[in-house]
Amino acid sequence: MERSGKPVEPVRPSEMEIIYLYTCPFCSRDVPLLAPTRPSMAQCDACRKSFPIVPVDEKAIRYVRLMLAGGKASVDPEFL
């Protein structure tokens, strides 16, 4: 609460990110990555070993963001 005693209005999402989980081939921990669209190396935050990852389709990412209006369309209408 603020000093004025008025409750704070809930904040709607302004953007969204898509996180993919890649399983570490060394320790089996799920490593979260923000929509990797290029082949690269990921580093496990548990065992610290690096491994190559398969990129995701950039068109699919753009489609999901477009369909959800960058996260704005995914707000629960009953909550508003």
N, C-alpha and C positions, 0 to 999 in steps of 0.2 A: 504494500500500500504506500501511497505517497503521503507526504506530510499533511496535505489538505484533508486526508481521510477519505477521499473519493477513490473507489476501486479503479484499477487500471483496466482499460478495455483489452480484450484478447487481440493479439496481433495475428494477421493473416500471413501466409507465406508470400514472399516477394519473388522468390526464385526456387528452383529445384536442381538437385544434382542426382545423378544415377550412379550408385555404387555397385560394383561387381566384386564378388568374392572369388578369389583364386586359391585353391588348396595347395599349400606348400608341399612339394614332392618329398621333402626331407623329414618334416615333423608333422605333417597333416593339418597344420593350423590354417584356418581361413584368413587370407590376407585381403583386406578391403582396398580397392583401387577405384578412383573416380573415372569411370568410363574411358578406359585406355583405347584410343582409336589407332594407335601405331604399334607395331611390334617393338617390344622393349624388354628390359629385365626388371623384375620385381624383387624386392628384398623382404624376406620374412621378418616380422618384428619380434618373433619369438627366438628362432635359431640364428637369425642374422645372415642366412645363406641366400644367395641370389639365384633366380631361375627365370628362364624365358617365358613370356606369356603370349597367348594368342589374342590379337586385338579384337574389339567389338566393331560392329558395323556402324559407321558414323551416321548413315541414313536412318537407321533404326533409332538411334539416340535422338536425332532431330525430330523424327516422327512422334516419339513419346512426348518430348517437350512441347511440340506443337499441339498435340491432342489434349494435353493437360494445361495448356496456356502457361507454361513455365512454372507449374505448380498451383496456380490460382484456381484452376478448374477442379482440383482434387479436394477442395475444402468441403467438409460435410455440410450440406445445405440445412440440415436440421439444427446444427449448432449456431448458425447465423440467426 
